[in-house]
Amino acid sequence: MDNSLSAYTQKYEKEGYGLQYPDGHVIRFYERILKYKLNKTSGNLLDFGCGNGVHSKYLQDTTGGGIRLTA
């Protein structure tokens, strides 16, 4: 069990396995609306229906952890 858990942790949490680059609309939403119009680069954000988490990971990485996500 420990071996399987460590393999999972290595692939999914440390190497980002299974994640892809986010869709363009998510990048535009962050850059145009959250960052420039609303000046929101930190705080809480709910990602409802987050799927595999690629959009949540993008927002968290882009803001350096400034946006705290609940997905």
All heavy atoms as TSV, in Angstrom:
chain	resi	resn	atom	element	x	y	z
A	1	MET	N	N	0.824	-1.198	0.000
A	1	MET	CA	C	0.000	0.000	0.000
A	1	MET	C	C	0.863	1.256	0.000
A	1	MET	O	O	0.587	2.188	-0.705
A	1	MET	CB	C	-0.944	-0.026	1.200
A	1	MET	CG	C	-1.902	1.119	1.214
A	1	MET	SD	S	-3.077	0.948	-0.129
A	1	MET	CE	C	-4.372	1.943	0.445
A	2	ASP	N	N	1.889	1.268	0.804
A	2	ASP	CA	C	2.748	2.449	0.863
A	2	ASP	C	C	3.415	2.719	-0.481
A	2	ASP	O	O	3.574	3.860	-0.879
A	2	ASP	CB	C	3.816	2.288	1.953
A	2	ASP	CG	C	3.203	2.318	3.338
A	2	ASP	OD1	O	2.138	2.933	3.494
A	2	ASP	OD2	O	3.778	1.712	4.249
A	3	ASN	N	N	3.817	1.659	-1.176
A	3	ASN	CA	C	4.468	1.824	-2.461
A	3	ASN	C	C	3.516	2.450	-3.475
A	3	ASN	O	O	3.898	3.326	-4.240
A	3	ASN	CB	C	4.977	0.470	-2.966
A	3	ASN	CG	C	5.908	0.634	-4.144
A	3	ASN	OD1	O	6.449	1.700	-4.362
A	3	ASN	ND2	N	6.081	-0.437	-4.880
A	4	SER	N	N	2.261	2.016	-3.487
A	4	SER	CA	C	1.261	2.564	-4.394
A	4	SER	C	C	0.975	4.025	-4.065
A	4	SER	O	O	0.858	4.857	-4.959
A	4	SER	CB	C	-0.018	1.742	-4.297
A	4	SER	OG	O	-1.000	2.271	-5.143
A	5	LEU	N	N	0.881	4.333	-2.795
A	5	LEU	CA	C	0.620	5.704	-2.374
A	5	LEU	C	C	1.773	6.621	-2.768
A	5	LEU	O	O	1.556	7.724	-3.263
A	5	LEU	CB	C	0.394	5.764	-0.864
A	5	LEU	CG	C	0.149	7.154	-0.278
A	5	LEU	CD1	C	-1.064	7.808	-0.927
A	5	LEU	CD2	C	-0.022	7.058	1.218
A	6	SER	N	N	2.978	6.173	-2.583
A	6	SER	CA	C	4.121	7.016	-2.939
A	6	SER	C	C	4.213	7.211	-4.452
A	6	SER	O	O	4.570	8.292	-4.920
A	6	SER	CB	C	5.426	6.454	-2.387
A	6	SER	OG	O	5.735	5.223	-2.993
A	7	ALA	N	N	3.871	6.191	-5.228
A	7	ALA	CA	C	3.871	6.320	-6.685
A	7	ALA	C	C	2.799	7.325	-7.122
A	7	ALA	O	O	3.041	8.171	-7.989
A	7	ALA	CB	C	3.628	4.974	-7.346
A	8	TYR	N	N	1.629	7.257	-6.518
A	8	TYR	CA	C	0.550	8.196	-6.821
A	8	TYR	C	C	0.972	9.620	-6.475
A	8	TYR	O	O	0.819	10.542	-7.271
A	8	TYR	CB	C	-0.716	7.821	-6.042
A	8	TYR	CG	C	-1.840	8.802	-6.237
A	8	TYR	CD1	C	-2.724	8.672	-7.295
A	8	TYR	CD2	C	-2.008	9.876	-5.368
A	8	TYR	CE1	C	-3.746	9.580	-7.484
A	8	TYR	CE2	C	-3.025	10.785	-5.550
A	8	TYR	CZ	C	-3.892	10.629	-6.607
A	8	TYR	OH	O	-4.901	11.543	-6.791
A	9	THR	N	N	1.508	9.789	-5.279
A	9	THR	CA	C	1.946	11.109	-4.829
A	9	THR	C	C	3.007	11.676	-5.757
A	9	THR	O	O	2.950	12.853	-6.126
A	9	THR	CB	C	2.495	11.028	-3.391
A	9	THR	OG1	O	1.474	10.503	-2.545
A	9	THR	CG2	C	2.928	12.385	-2.883
A	10	GLN	N	N	3.955	10.868	-6.158
A	10	GLN	CA	C	5.018	11.324	-7.052
A	10	GLN	C	C	4.446	11.789	-8.387
A	10	GLN	O	O	4.762	12.868	-8.864
A	10	GLN	CB	C	6.041	10.214	-7.280
A	10	GLN	CG	C	7.166	10.573	-8.230
A	10	GLN	CD	C	8.074	11.667	-7.694
A	10	GLN	OE1	O	8.310	11.745	-6.497
A	10	GLN	NE2	N	8.569	12.503	-8.566
A	11	LYS	N	N	3.591	10.991	-8.980
A	11	LYS	CA	C	3.071	11.307	-10.311
A	11	LYS	C	C	2.072	12.462	-10.305
A	11	LYS	O	O	2.157	13.367	-11.120
A	11	LYS	CB	C	2.421	10.085	-10.943
A	11	LYS	CG	C	3.410	9.048	-11.414
A	11	LYS	CD	C	2.718	8.023	-12.287
A	11	LYS	CE	C	3.666	6.987	-12.780
A	11	LYS	NZ	N	4.635	7.477	-13.725
A	12	TYR	N	N	1.108	12.435	-9.407
A	12	TYR	CA	C	0.021	13.398	-9.460
A	12	TYR	C	C	0.303	14.687	-8.709
A	12	TYR	O	O	-0.073	15.760	-9.167
A	12	TYR	CB	C	-1.279	12.768	-8.951
A	12	TYR	CG	C	-1.852	11.795	-9.948
A	12	TYR	CD1	C	-1.482	10.462	-9.931
A	12	TYR	CD2	C	-2.729	12.220	-10.930
A	12	TYR	CE1	C	-1.987	9.566	-10.867
A	12	TYR	CE2	C	-3.233	11.338	-11.868
A	12	TYR	CZ	C	-2.861	10.017	-11.822
A	12	TYR	OH	O	-3.349	9.143	-12.748
A	13	GLU	N	N	0.948	14.619	-7.572
A	13	GLU	CA	C	1.154	15.827	-6.783
A	13	GLU	C	C	2.477	16.514	-7.085
A	13	GLU	O	O	2.558	17.729	-7.068
A	13	GLU	CB	C	1.054	15.506	-5.298
A	13	GLU	CG	C	-0.363	15.092	-4.911
A	13	GLU	CD	C	-0.500	14.748	-3.447
A	13	GLU	OE1	O	0.457	14.977	-2.679
A	13	GLU	OE2	O	-1.561	14.243	-3.076
A	14	LYS	N	N	3.525	15.751	-7.371
A	14	LYS	CA	C	4.838	16.356	-7.594
A	14	LYS	C	C	5.134	16.610	-9.065
A	14	LYS	O	O	5.797	17.582	-9.407
A	14	LYS	CB	C	5.931	15.481	-6.982
A	14	LYS	CG	C	5.832	15.395	-5.472
A	14	LYS	CD	C	6.918	14.544	-4.873
A	14	LYS	CE	C	6.737	14.475	-3.372
A	14	LYS	NZ	N	7.639	13.522	-2.750
A	15	GLU	N	N	4.652	15.753	-9.952
A	15	GLU	CA	C	4.944	15.898	-11.376
A	15	GLU	C	C	3.771	16.450	-12.183
A	15	GLU	O	O	3.910	16.704	-13.370
A	15	GLU	CB	C	5.373	14.541	-11.954
A	15	GLU	CG	C	6.645	13.996	-11.344
A	15	GLU	CD	C	6.982	12.603	-11.828
A	15	GLU	OE1	O	6.375	12.138	-12.811
A	15	GLU	OE2	O	7.853	11.974	-11.213
A	16	GLY	N	N	2.606	16.612	-11.545
A	16	GLY	CA	C	1.448	17.156	-12.249
A	16	GLY	C	C	0.869	16.221	-13.300
A	16	GLY	O	O	0.235	16.658	-14.255
A	17	TYR	N	N	1.053	14.933	-13.130
A	17	TYR	CA	C	0.571	13.946	-14.096
A	17	TYR	C	C	-0.929	14.065	-14.274
A	17	TYR	O	O	-1.684	14.194	-13.324
A	17	TYR	CB	C	0.929	12.546	-13.602
A	17	TYR	CG	C	0.574	11.436	-14.555
A	17	TYR	CD1	C	1.403	11.122	-15.618
A	17	TYR	CD2	C	-0.586	10.707	-14.394
A	17	TYR	CE1	C	1.091	10.102	-16.493
A	17	TYR	CE2	C	-0.912	9.680	-15.264
A	17	TYR	CZ	C	-0.078	9.381	-16.308
A	17	TYR	OH	O	-0.395	8.378	-17.176
A	18	GLY	N	N	-1.390	14.041	-15.518
A	18	GLY	CA	C	-2.818	14.096	-15.806
A	18	GLY	C	C	-3.343	15.496	-16.005
A	18	GLY	O	O	-4.458	15.689	-16.462
A	19	LEU	N	N	-2.556	16.501	-15.663
A	19	LEU	CA	C	-2.994	17.873	-15.868
A	19	LEU	C	C	-2.546	18.354	-17.234
A	19	LEU	O	O	-1.501	17.966	-17.731
A	19	LEU	CB	C	-2.406	18.791	-14.793
A	19	LEU	CG	C	-2.896	18.523	-13.371
A	19	LEU	CD1	C	-2.191	19.465	-12.409
A	19	LEU	CD2	C	-4.395	18.707	-13.271
A	20	GLN	N	N	-3.343	19.202	-17.820
A	20	GLN	CA	C	-3.019	19.799	-19.106
A	20	GLN	C	C	-3.036	21.308	-18.947
A	20	GLN	O	O	-3.456	21.830	-17.922
A	20	GLN	CB	C	-4.049	19.379	-20.155
A	20	GLN	CG	C	-4.109	17.895	-20.373
A	20	GLN	CD	C	-5.272	17.525	-21.286
A	20	GLN	OE1	O	-5.937	18.381	-21.829
A	20	GLN	NE2	N	-5.503	16.257	-21.442
A	21	TYR	N	N	-2.612	22.021	-19.990
A	21	TYR	CA	C	-2.645	23.477	-19.944
A	21	TYR	C	C	-4.095	23.937	-19.924
A	21	TYR	O	O	-4.936	23.365	-20.618
A	21	TYR	CB	C	-1.903	24.046	-21.163
A	21	TYR	CG	C	-1.482	25.468	-20.966
A	21	TYR	CD1	C	-0.457	25.793	-20.094
A	21	TYR	CD2	C	-2.123	26.493	-21.639
A	21	TYR	CE1	C	-0.067	27.092	-19.900
A	21	TYR	CE2	C	-1.747	27.803	-21.460
A	21	TYR	CZ	C	-0.719	28.093	-20.584
A	21	TYR	OH	O	-0.346	29.388	-20.391
A	22	PRO	N	N	-4.434	24.969	-19.172
A	22	PRO	CA	C	-5.828	25.395	-19.062
A	22	PRO	C	C	-6.388	25.970	-20.361
A	22	PRO	O	O	-5.642	26.445	-21.207
A	22	PRO	CB	C	-5.783	26.464	-17.977
A	22	PRO	CG	C	-4.397	26.954	-17.978
A	22	PRO	CD	C	-3.537	25.789	-18.387
A	23	ASP	N	N	-7.697	25.954	-20.463
A	23	ASP	CA	C	-8.386	26.519	-21.622
A	23	ASP	C	C	-8.178	28.028	-21.676
A	23	ASP	O	O	-8.007	28.691	-20.647
A	23	ASP	CB	C	-9.885	26.227	-21.541
A	23	ASP	CG	C	-10.194	24.746	-21.632
A	23	ASP	OD1	O	-9.442	24.036	-22.327
A	23	ASP	OD2	O	-11.180	24.314	-21.018
A	24	GLY	N	N	-8.203	28.560	-22.879
A	24	GLY	CA	C	-7.974	29.984	-23.090
A	24	GLY	C	C	-8.940	30.877	-22.344
A	24	GLY	O	O	-8.572	31.954	-21.874
A	25	HIS	N	N	-10.201	30.446	-22.204
A	25	HIS	CA	C	-11.172	31.300	-21.516
A	25	HIS	C	C	-10.835	31.487	-20.049
A	25	HIS	O	O	-11.138	32.513	-19.464
A	25	HIS	CB	C	-12.605	30.771	-21.698
A	25	HIS	CG	C	-12.879	29.482	-21.009
A	25	HIS	ND1	N	-12.594	28.256	-21.574
A	25	HIS	CD2	C	-13.405	29.218	-19.788
A	25	HIS	CE1	C	-12.945	27.303	-20.736
A	25	HIS	NE2	N	-13.430	27.857	-19.649
A	26	VAL	N	N	-10.174	30.516	-19.449
A	26	VAL	CA	C	-9.773	30.640	-18.044
A	26	VAL	C	C	-8.634	31.646	-17.914
A	26	VAL	O	O	-8.627	32.488	-17.020
A	26	VAL	CB	C	-9.371	29.266	-17.466
A	26	VAL	CG1	C	-8.781	29.407	-16.076
A	26	VAL	CG2	C	-10.565	28.344	-17.445
A	27	ILE	N	N	-7.687	31.579	-18.830
A	27	ILE	CA	C	-6.570	32.516	-18.822
A	27	ILE	C	C	-7.082	33.939	-19.057
A	27	ILE	O	O	-6.700	34.876	-18.349
A	27	ILE	CB	C	-5.519	32.126	-19.885
A	27	ILE	CG1	C	-4.923	30.765	-19.538
A	27	ILE	CG2	C	-4.432	33.190	-19.985
A	27	ILE	CD1	C	-4.068	30.163	-20.626
A	28	ARG	N	N	-7.970	34.104	-20.030
A	28	ARG	CA	C	-8.538	35.428	-20.306
A	28	ARG	C	C	-9.347	35.942	-19.116
A	28	ARG	O	O	-9.279	37.119	-18.770
A	28	ARG	CB	C	-9.405	35.402	-21.565
A	28	ARG	CG	C	-8.588	35.280	-22.837
A	28	ARG	CD	C	-9.444	35.479	-24.079
A	28	ARG	NE	N	-10.522	34.515	-24.206
A	28	ARG	CZ	C	-10.388	33.301	-24.745
A	28	ARG	NH1	N	-9.229	32.909	-25.221
A	28	ARG	NH2	N	-11.415	32.486	-24.816
A	29	PHE	N	N	-10.121	35.068	-18.472
A	29	PHE	CA	C	-10.907	35.455	-17.298
A	29	PHE	C	C	-9.992	35.994	-16.200
A	29	PHE	O	O	-10.253	37.042	-15.618
A	29	PHE	CB	C	-11.720	34.269	-16.788
A	29	PHE	CG	C	-12.391	34.515	-15.467
A	29	PHE	CD1	C	-13.499	35.340	-15.380
A	29	PHE	CD2	C	-11.904	33.933	-14.305
A	29	PHE	CE1	C	-14.110	35.583	-14.161
A	29	PHE	CE2	C	-12.511	34.168	-13.082
A	29	PHE	CZ	C	-13.616	34.992	-13.006
A	30	TYR	N	N	-8.907	35.282	-15.945
A	30	TYR	CA	C	-7.987	35.741	-14.907
A	30	TYR	C	C	-7.327	37.058	-15.312
A	30	TYR	O	O	-7.344	38.030	-14.563
A	30	TYR	CB	C	-6.913	34.695	-14.589
A	30	TYR	CG	C	-5.862	35.272	-13.680
A	30	TYR	CD1	C	-6.158	35.534	-12.349
A	30	TYR	CD2	C	-4.608	35.622	-14.156
A	30	TYR	CE1	C	-5.230	36.115	-11.516
A	30	TYR	CE2	C	-3.669	36.204	-13.327
A	30	TYR	CZ	C	-3.984	36.454	-12.010
A	30	TYR	OH	O	-3.059	37.052	-11.190
A	31	GLU	N	N	-6.725	37.072	-16.504
A	31	GLU	CA	C	-5.955	38.245	-16.929
A	31	GLU	C	C	-6.828	39.497	-17.103
A	31	GLU	O	O	-6.457	40.567	-16.658
A	31	GLU	CB	C	-5.225	37.958	-18.250
A	31	GLU	CG	C	-4.102	36.955	-18.126
A	31	GLU	CD	C	-2.910	37.480	-17.343
A	31	GLU	OE1	O	-2.670	38.703	-17.339
A	31	GLU	OE2	O	-2.217	36.653	-16.734
A	32	ARG	N	N	-7.972	39.380	-17.749
A	32	ARG	CA	C	-8.781	40.555	-18.075
A	32	ARG	C	C	-9.729	40.979	-16.958
A	32	ARG	O	O	-9.928	42.169	-16.733
A	32	ARG	CB	C	-9.582	40.299	-19.347
A	32	ARG	CG	C	-8.707	40.128	-20.554
A	32	ARG	CD	C	-9.523	39.840	-21.781
A	32	ARG	NE	N	-8.659	39.601	-22.930
A	32	ARG	CZ	C	-9.074	39.152	-24.075
A	32	ARG	NH1	N	-10.352	38.881	-24.260
A	32	ARG	NH2	N	-8.232	38.949	-25.063
A	33	ILE	N	N	-10.330	40.007	-16.307
A	33	ILE	CA	C	-11.364	40.361	-15.333
A	33	ILE	C	C	-10.823	40.380	-13.906
A	33	ILE	O	O	-10.881	41.403	-13.232
A	33	ILE	CB	C	-12.574	39.417	-15.464
A	33	ILE	CG1	C	-13.187	39.611	-16.844
A	33	ILE	CG2	C	-13.592	39.675	-14.356
A	33	ILE	CD1	C	-14.288	38.666	-17.194
A	34	LEU	N	N	-10.310	39.254	-13.435
A	34	LEU	CA	C	-9.861	39.210	-12.049
A	34	LEU	C	C	-8.682	40.147	-11.787
A	34	LEU	O	O	-8.699	40.929	-10.837
A	34	LEU	CB	C	-9.464	37.785	-11.653
A	34	LEU	CG	C	-10.584	36.788	-11.434
A	34	LEU	CD1	C	-10.021	35.426	-11.041
A	34	LEU	CD2	C	-11.552	37.269	-10.376
A	35	LYS	N	N	-7.675	40.060	-12.622
A	35	LYS	CA	C	-6.438	40.805	-12.369
A	35	LYS	C	C	-6.568	42.299	-12.673
A	35	LYS	O	O	-6.236	43.138	-11.843
A	35	LYS	CB	C	-5.317	40.193	-13.192
A	35	LYS	CG	C	-3.955	40.745	-12.900
A	35	LYS	CD	C	-2.900	39.972	-13.690
A	35	LYS	CE	C	-1.516	40.486	-13.471
A	35	LYS	NZ	N	-0.538	39.730	-14.274
A	36	TYR	N	N	-7.061	42.651	-13.863
A	36	TYR	CA	C	-7.055	44.056	-14.266
A	36	TYR	C	C	-8.329	44.825	-13.942
A	36	TYR	O	O	-8.271	45.960	-13.494
A	36	TYR	CB	C	-6.716	44.166	-15.752
A	36	TYR	CG	C	-5.299	43.740	-16.028
A	36	TYR	CD1	C	-5.025	42.594	-16.746
A	36	TYR	CD2	C	-4.223	44.456	-15.517
A	36	TYR	CE1	C	-3.720	42.182	-16.974
A	36	TYR	CE2	C	-2.918	44.059	-15.730
A	36	TYR	CZ	C	-2.673	42.923	-16.468
A	36	TYR	OH	O	-1.388	42.521	-16.673
A	37	LYS	N	N	-9.491	44.235	-14.148
A	37	LYS	CA	C	-10.744	44.952	-13.886
A	37	LYS	C	C	-11.076	44.990	-12.395
A	37	LYS	O	O	-11.474	46.014	-11.867
A	37	LYS	CB	C	-11.911	44.314	-14.642
A	37	LYS	CG	C	-11.857	44.524	-16.133
A	37	LYS	CD	C	-12.188	45.953	-16.470
A	37	LYS	CE	C	-12.268	46.100	-17.982
A	37	LYS	NZ	N	-12.484	47.481	-18.363
A	38	LEU	N	N	-10.949	43.844	-11.722
A	38	LEU	CA	C	-11.329	43.758	-10.313
A	38	LEU	C	C	-10.149	43.871	-9.352
A	38	LEU	O	O	-10.339	43.954	-8.151
A	38	LEU	CB	C	-12.078	42.446	-10.063
A	38	LEU	CG	C	-13.361	42.247	-10.867
A	38	LEU	CD1	C	-13.948	40.873	-10.598
A	38	LEU	CD2	C	-14.369	43.337	-10.548
A	39	ASN	N	N	-8.927	43.836	-9.894
A	39	ASN	CA	C	-7.709	43.908	-9.092
A	39	ASN	C	C	-7.683	42.823	-8.007
A	39	ASN	O	O	-7.304	43.063	-6.861
A	39	ASN	CB	C	-7.539	45.295	-8.479
A	39	ASN	CG	C	-6.125	45.525	-8.013
A	39	ASN	OD1	O	-5.177	44.968	-8.549
A	39	ASN	ND2	N	-5.972	46.364	-7.001
A	40	LYS	N	N	-8.105	41.612	-8.380
A	40	LYS	CA	C	-8.139	40.488	-7.444
A	40	LYS	C	C	-7.022	39.506	-7.784
A	40	LYS	O	O	-7.110	38.775	-8.759
A	40	LYS	CB	C	-9.483	39.754	-7.506
A	40	LYS	CG	C	-10.650	40.565	-7.064
A	40	LYS	CD	C	-10.620	40.759	-5.579
A	40	LYS	CE	C	-11.841	41.526	-5.123
A	40	LYS	NZ	N	-11.824	41.820	-3.723
A	41	THR	N	N	-5.982	39.521	-7.015
A	41	THR	CA	C	-4.886	38.563	-7.200
A	41	THR	C	C	-4.666	37.738	-5.945
A	41	THR	O	O	-3.707	36.992	-5.843
A	41	THR	CB	C	-3.580	39.283	-7.583
A	41	THR	OG1	O	-3.273	40.243	-6.568
A	41	THR	CG2	C	-3.721	39.969	-8.936
A	42	SER	N	N	-5.573	37.893	-4.981
A	42	SER	CA	C	-5.511	37.080	-3.769
A	42	SER	C	C	-6.918	36.944	-3.206
A	42	SER	O	O	-7.825	37.663	-3.596
A	42	SER	CB	C	-4.582	37.720	-2.736
A	42	SER	OG	O	-5.098	38.964	-2.336
A	43	GLY	N	N	-7.076	35.979	-2.332
A	43	GLY	CA	C	-8.368	35.738	-1.705
A	43	GLY	C	C	-8.867	34.343	-1.996
A	43	GLY	O	O	-8.140	33.496	-2.508
A	44	ASN	N	N	-10.115	34.109	-1.655
A	44	ASN	CA	C	-10.726	32.790	-1.815
A	44	ASN	C	C	-11.495	32.713	-3.126
A	44	ASN	O	O	-12.114	33.690	-3.544
A	44	ASN	CB	C	-11.678	32.493	-0.656
A	44	ASN	CG	C	-10.963	32.428	0.665
A	44	ASN	OD1	O	-9.845	31.935	0.741
A	44	ASN	ND2	N	-11.589	32.926	1.713
A	45	LEU	N	N	-11.469	31.536	-3.733
A	45	LEU	CA	C	-12.197	31.309	-4.984
A	45	LEU	C	C	-12.745	29.889	-4.970
A	45	LEU	O	O	-12.033	28.952	-4.616
A	45	LEU	CB	C	-11.263	31.492	-6.183
A	45	LEU	CG	C	-11.868	31.303	-7.568
A	45	LEU	CD1	C	-12.850	32.442	-7.865
A	45	LEU	CD2	C	-10.770	31.290	-8.612
A	46	LEU	N	N	-14.019	29.750	-5.320
A	46	LEU	CA	C	-14.650	28.441	-5.415
A	46	LEU	C	C	-14.682	28.024	-6.876
A	46	LEU	O	O	-15.185	28.758	-7.728
A	46	LEU	CB	C	-16.079	28.484	-4.863
A	46	LEU	CG	C	-16.918	27.223	-5.066
A	46	LEU	CD1	C	-16.311	26.043	-4.306
A	46	LEU	CD2	C	-18.347	27.459	-4.637
A	47	ASP	N	N	-14.107	26.868	-7.171
A	47	ASP	CA	C	-14.131	26.310	-8.527
A	47	ASP	C	C	-15.131	25.159	-8.503
A	47	ASP	O	O	-14.795	24.039	-8.139
A	47	ASP	CB	C	-12.741	25.836	-8.936
A	47	ASP	CG	C	-12.679	25.372	-10.386
A	47	ASP	OD1	O	-13.723	25.388	-11.060
A	47	ASP	OD2	O	-11.585	25.001	-10.830
A	48	PHE	N	N	-16.370	25.446	-8.872
A	48	PHE	CA	C	-17.440	24.451	-8.841
A	48	PHE	C	C	-17.393	23.623	-10.111
A	48	PHE	O	O	-17.400	24.168	-11.209
A	48	PHE	CB	C	-18.793	25.156	-8.706
A	48	PHE	CG	C	-19.948	24.218	-8.581
A	48	PHE	CD1	C	-20.201	23.572	-7.385
A	48	PHE	CD2	C	-20.765	23.970	-9.663
A	48	PHE	CE1	C	-21.274	22.709	-7.273
A	48	PHE	CE2	C	-21.837	23.107	-9.562
A	48	PHE	CZ	C	-22.086	22.473	-8.358
A	49	GLY	N	N	-17.324	22.304	-9.977
A	49	GLY	CA	C	-17.230	21.426	-11.138
A	49	GLY	C	C	-15.833	21.476	-11.739
A	49	GLY	O	O	-15.661	21.665	-12.934
A	50	CYS	N	N	-14.832	21.315	-10.914
A	50	CYS	CA	C	-13.444	21.562	-11.315
A	50	CYS	C	C	-12.834	20.479	-12.202
A	50	CYS	O	O	-11.726	20.662	-12.697
A	50	CYS	CB	C	-12.575	21.749	-10.079
A	50	CYS	SG	S	-12.491	20.294	-9.024
A	51	GLY	N	N	-13.521	19.384	-12.424
A	51	GLY	CA	C	-12.967	18.333	-13.293
A	51	GLY	C	C	-11.659	17.795	-12.752
A	51	GLY	O	O	-11.575	17.415	-11.597
A	52	ASN	N	N	-10.619	17.809	-13.588
A	52	ASN	CA	C	-9.342	17.265	-13.124
A	52	ASN	C	C	-8.485	18.303	-12.402
A	52	ASN	O	O	-7.373	18.013	-12.000
A	52	ASN	CB	C	-8.561	16.647	-14.291
A	52	ASN	CG	C	-8.056	17.670	-15.282
A	52	ASN	OD1	O	-8.366	18.846	-15.191
A	52	ASN	ND2	N	-7.286	17.214	-16.250
A	53	GLY	N	N	-8.957	19.512	-12.262
A	53	GLY	CA	C	-8.267	20.521	-11.468
A	53	GLY	C	C	-7.259	21.375	-12.206
A	53	GLY	O	O	-6.553	22.160	-11.598
A	54	VAL	N	N	-7.187	21.264	-13.524
A	54	VAL	CA	C	-6.179	22.008	-14.269
A	54	VAL	C	C	-6.397	23.524	-14.180
A	54	VAL	O	O	-5.447	24.278	-14.055
A	54	VAL	CB	C	-6.089	21.540	-15.737
A	54	VAL	CG1	C	-7.313	21.910	-16.532
A	54	VAL	CG2	C	-4.843	22.081	-16.404
A	55	HIS	N	N	-7.638	23.973	-14.188
A	55	HIS	CA	C	-7.897	25.408	-14.108
A	55	HIS	C	C	-7.584	25.922	-12.707
A	55	HIS	O	O	-7.019	27.007	-12.552
A	55	HIS	CB	C	-9.342	25.719	-14.488
A	55	HIS	CG	C	-9.657	25.318	-15.895
A	55	HIS	ND1	N	-10.909	24.929	-16.282
A	55	HIS	CD2	C	-8.877	25.223	-17.001
A	55	HIS	CE1	C	-10.903	24.630	-17.577
A	55	HIS	NE2	N	-9.676	24.787	-18.030
A	56	SER	N	N	-7.940	25.159	-11.701
A	56	SER	CA	C	-7.624	25.543	-10.330
A	56	SER	C	C	-6.124	25.639	-10.125
A	56	SER	O	O	-5.621	26.583	-9.514
A	56	SER	CB	C	-8.205	24.519	-9.344
A	56	SER	OG	O	-9.590	24.421	-9.498
A	57	LYS	N	N	-5.402	24.660	-10.638
A	57	LYS	CA	C	-3.942	24.656	-10.500
A	57	LYS	C	C	-3.333	25.855	-11.215
A	57	LYS	O	O	-2.424	26.497	-10.701
A	57	LYS	CB	C	-3.358	23.358	-11.032
A	57	LYS	CG	C	-1.843	23.294	-10.910
A	57	LYS	CD	C	-1.352	21.880	-10.861
A	57	LYS	CE	C	0.146	21.767	-10.802
A	57	LYS	NZ	N	0.807	22.645	-9.857
A	58	TYR	N	N	-3.834	26.188	-12.393
A	58	TYR	CA	C	-3.330	27.350	-13.132
A	58	TYR	C	C	-3.504	28.623	-12.304
A	58	TYR	O	O	-2.574	29.418	-12.165
A	58	TYR	CB	C	-4.057	27.500	-14.473
A	58	TYR	CG	C	-3.793	28.831	-15.118
A	58	TYR	CD1	C	-2.586	29.085	-15.764
A	58	TYR	CD2	C	-4.733	29.854	-15.050
A	58	TYR	CE1	C	-2.329	30.326	-16.336
A	58	TYR	CE2	C	-4.492	31.086	-15.617
A	58	TYR	CZ	C	-3.285	31.314	-16.257
A	58	TYR	OH	O	-3.038	32.549	-16.806
A	59	LEU	N	N	-4.707	28.851	-11.761
A	59	LEU	CA	C	-4.960	30.064	-10.991
A	59	LEU	C	C	-4.095	30.126	-9.741
A	59	LEU	O	O	-3.559	31.175	-9.398
A	59	LEU	CB	C	-6.438	30.156	-10.625
A	59	LEU	CG	C	-7.362	30.461	-11.785
A	59	LEU	CD1	C	-8.818	30.279	-11.379
A	59	LEU	CD2	C	-7.137	31.866	-12.303
A	60	GLN	N	N	-3.938	29.004	-9.081
A	60	GLN	CA	C	-3.121	28.982	-7.870
A	60	GLN	C	C	-1.644	29.222	-8.203
A	60	GLN	O	O	-0.976	29.999	-7.536
A	60	GLN	CB	C	-3.303	27.659	-7.142
A	60	GLN	CG	C	-2.777	27.692	-5.740
A	60	GLN	CD	C	-3.278	26.531	-4.918
A	60	GLN	OE1	O	-3.773	25.547	-5.444
A	60	GLN	NE2	N	-3.145	26.630	-3.626
A	61	ASP	N	N	-1.146	28.586	-9.253
A	61	ASP	CA	C	0.260	28.751	-9.643
A	61	ASP	C	C	0.528	30.163	-10.154
A	61	ASP	O	O	1.565	30.754	-9.849
A	61	ASP	CB	C	0.654	27.739	-10.719
A	61	ASP	CG	C	0.721	26.318	-10.189
A	61	ASP	OD1	O	0.673	26.122	-8.950
A	61	ASP	OD2	O	0.820	25.397	-11.022
A	62	THR	N	N	-0.388	30.708	-10.943
A	62	THR	CA	C	-0.207	32.030	-11.534
A	62	THR	C	C	-0.139	33.117	-10.470
A	62	THR	O	O	0.601	34.078	-10.605
A	62	THR	CB	C	-1.351	32.342	-12.524
A	62	THR	OG1	O	-1.317	31.363	-13.550
A	62	THR	CG2	C	-1.218	33.705	-13.143
A	63	THR	N	N	-0.908	32.956	-9.422
A	63	THR	CA	C	-0.933	33.973	-8.367
A	63	THR	C	C	0.054	33.666	-7.252
A	63	THR	O	O	0.088	34.375	-6.260
A	63	THR	CB	C	-2.342	34.102	-7.766
A	63	THR	OG1	O	-2.709	32.865	-7.163
A	63	THR	CG2	C	-3.357	34.496	-8.823
A	64	GLY	N	N	0.849	32.624	-7.418
A	64	GLY	CA	C	1.818	32.274	-6.380
A	64	GLY	C	C	1.155	31.863	-5.076
A	64	GLY	O	O	1.717	32.044	-4.003
A	65	GLY	N	N	-0.043	31.325	-5.178
A	65	GLY	CA	C	-0.780	30.906	-3.993
A	65	GLY	C	C	-1.615	32.023	-3.386
A	65	GLY	O	O	-2.237	31.842	-2.359
A	66	GLY	N	N	-1.629	33.187	-4.048
A	66	GLY	CA	C	-2.430	34.310	-3.546
A	66	GLY	C	C	-3.919	34.013	-3.567
A	66	GLY	O	O	-4.649	34.407	-2.692
A	67	ILE	N	N	-4.351	33.301	-4.607
A	67	ILE	CA	C	-5.741	32.861	-4.663
A	67	ILE	C	C	-5.795	31.470	-4.042
A	67	ILE	O	O	-5.114	30.557	-4.460
A	67	ILE	CB	C	-6.256	32.828	-6.114
A	67	ILE	CG1	C	-6.387	34.261	-6.643
A	67	ILE	CG2	C	-7.601	32.105	-6.191
A	67	ILE	CD1	C	-6.931	34.369	-8.051
A	68	ARG	N	N	-6.603	31.357	-2.981
A	68	ARG	CA	C	-6.783	30.080	-2.296
A	68	ARG	C	C	-8.052	29.437	-2.849
A	68	ARG	O	O	-9.132	30.009	-2.748
A	68	ARG	CB	C	-6.880	30.304	-0.798
A	68	ARG	CG	C	-5.562	30.774	-0.198
A	68	ARG	CD	C	-5.686	31.148	1.260
A	68	ARG	NE	N	-6.699	32.155	1.540
A	68	ARG	CZ	C	-6.564	33.465	1.312
A	68	ARG	NH1	N	-5.477	33.929	0.783
A	68	ARG	NH2	N	-7.535	34.297	1.617
A	69	LEU	N	N	-7.879	28.276	-3.439
A	69	LEU	CA	C	-8.992	27.631	-4.129
A	69	LEU	C	C	-9.650	26.543	-3.304
A	69	LEU	O	O	-8.982	25.806	-2.597
A	69	LEU	CB	C	-8.492	27.006	-5.436
A	69	LEU	CG	C	-8.246	28.065	-6.482
A	69	LEU	CD1	C	-7.040	27.721	-7.295
A	69	LEU	CD2	C	-9.451	28.214	-7.334
A	70	THR	N	N	-10.953	26.485	-3.445
A	70	THR	CA	C	-11.733	25.364	-2.956
A	70	THR	C	C	-12.366	24.774	-4.203
A	70	THR	O	O	-13.064	25.469	-4.932
A	70	THR	CB	C	-12.822	25.822	-1.966
A	70	THR	OG1	O	-12.185	26.482	-0.870
A	70	THR	CG2	C	-13.623	24.643	-1.466
A	71	ALA	N	N	-12.057	23.524	-4.472
A	71	ALA	CA	C	-12.547	22.905	-5.695
A	71	ALA	C	C	-13.309	21.638	-5.402
A	71	ALA	O	O	-13.130	21.031	-4.385
A	71	ALA	CB	C	-11.373	22.594	-6.635
